[in-house]
Amino acid sequence: SGVVEATIYIYENVSIYTIGQQAEDLGIVANGRELELYLSKPEFARSIQKGAFDLRSDMTIEEIAQVLTGQPTE
């Protein structure tokens, strides 16, 4: 089972639910709901960026959230 790489597209006013579903459909996360709950934290929810984001299935939920919110990863 190799690592899945996929691009998530985030548009204006897209819901966190939709982002989670996209990630799950693409095979980036096993459970979109987990990502959805993580992104709903106030520090992430208000800073989700618009654009195209390259994600990998070996990234943690936290790393994915940091990419989607434009926060520097450690």
C-alpha positions in Angstrom: 0.0 0.0 0.0 1.8 3.1 -1.3 1.3 6.6 -0.1 -1.6 8.4 -1.8 -0.8 11.9 -3.1 -3.7 14.1 -4.1 -4.7 17.7 -4.4 -7.6 19.2 -2.5 -9.3 22.3 -3.9 -10.8 24.7 -1.5 -13.1 27.4 -2.7 -14.8 30.4 -1.1 -17.3 29.4 1.5 -16.6 25.7 1.2 -17.7 23.9 4.3 -15.4 22.0 6.7 -17.6 19.0 6.1 -16.9 19.1 2.4 -13.1 19.4 3.0 -13.2 16.3 5.2 -15.3 14.4 2.6 -12.9 15.4 -0.2 -9.9 14.2 1.8 -11.7 10.9 2.5 -12.8 10.4 -1.1 -9.2 11.0 -2.3 -7.8 8.5 0.2 -5.8 11.1 2.1 -7.6 10.4 5.4 -9.4 7.2 6.4 -12.1 9.2 8.2 -13.1 12.6 6.9 -15.1 13.3 10.1 -11.8 13.2 12.1 -10.4 16.0 9.8 -13.6 17.9 9.9 -13.6 17.9 13.8 -10.0 19.0 13.8 -10.6 21.8 11.4 -13.6 23.0 13.3 -11.3 24.2 16.1 -11.4 28.0 16.2 -7.7 28.5 15.5 -8.1 26.5 12.2 -11.6 27.2 11.1 -11.1 30.9 10.6 -7.8 30.6 8.7 -8.5 27.9 6.1 -7.1 29.2 2.9 -8.6 29.1 -0.6 -6.6 27.3 -3.3 -5.1 23.9 -4.3 -3.3 21.9 -1.7 -1.1 18.9 -2.3 -1.6 16.4 0.5 -0.3 12.9 1.2 -1.9 10.0 3.0 1.1 9.7 5.3 0.5 13.2 6.8 -1.1 13.5 10.2 -4.4 15.2 10.7 -2.5 18.0 12.3 -0.1 18.4 9.4 -3.0 18.4 6.9 -4.7 21.1 9.0 -1.6 23.2 9.0 -1.3 23.0 5.3 -4.9 24.0 4.7 -4.6 26.9 7.0 -1.2 28.1 5.7 0.5 27.6 9.0 4.1 26.7 8.9 4.7 23.0 9.7 7.4 22.2 12.2 
